[in-house]
Amino acid sequence: MVQTQKDLFIKNIFSTVAPTMDFLNAVFSLGFCHVWRRKAVALSKVQKEDKVLDVCTGTGDLALILMEKMGLEGSFTGIDFCQNMLDLAKIKMKKKGKTMPGEVSFIEGDAKDLGFPDNSFNLVTVAFGIRNIPDTFKALKEIKRVLKPGGRFMCLELTMPTKKWFVPFYKWYTFRVMPIVAKYVVKKMTPFAYLPRSIIAFYPSQEFIQIIGECGFSNVAVHSMTMGVATVFTAQK
């Protein structure tokens, strides 16, 4: 797994915030992150027997909701390049016990170089992670490669608000309030100075839809939530 300087920088960011990630996500989103994840899982149309890959699985919050919908005949794999995050996800899974699908694994890996054979999964998901992958095109092509024909892709991401009147408040909140609060929790300003900028730098929704299509997906759809602060993108191989 060859990593660039940008990969290593982002990996260090998430290694630093891992212990406080769940708490800060819930606080900064005013609890909406839980609603967004459940809506995203519903839009993924996950089935009981699916073989599911969750890319950038983090601390496993989306994984938990996916597993609620899966049966013992299904299998779940979570992949992330940050071992600190995966360790926390594994702890959550142990607490779930019998509600998990038949096969569950969490592995350290790179979204740009997924170590799975072609046509391995019915569903690939990624939540709040695609904007942190330096080469978006490469990651999307890898996701398409490991999906079975007819397989589904679901991406939940933070995006810029669609309501123009809300944008100034949003920028004040993300660039001023969030980093200051995070500094007292994480004891470092860098992670929450980077994260708001990553949202601003991410593709506008209509452009990202086009990119998904250029990477070979069909039936691309967009589902905006909470004035565009979060968006679900769905597509099919």
Secondary structure by P-SEA (a helix, b strand, c coil): ccccaaaaaaaaaaaaaccaaaaaaaaaaccaaaaaaaaaaaaaccccccccccccccccaaaaaaaaaccccbbbbbbbccaaaaaaaaaaaaaaccccccbbbbbbbbccccccccccccbbbbcccccccccaaaaaaaaaaaccccbbbbbbbbbccccccaaaaaaaaaaccaaaaaaaacccaaaaaaaaaaaaacccaaaaaaaaaaacccbbbbbbcccccbbbbbbcc
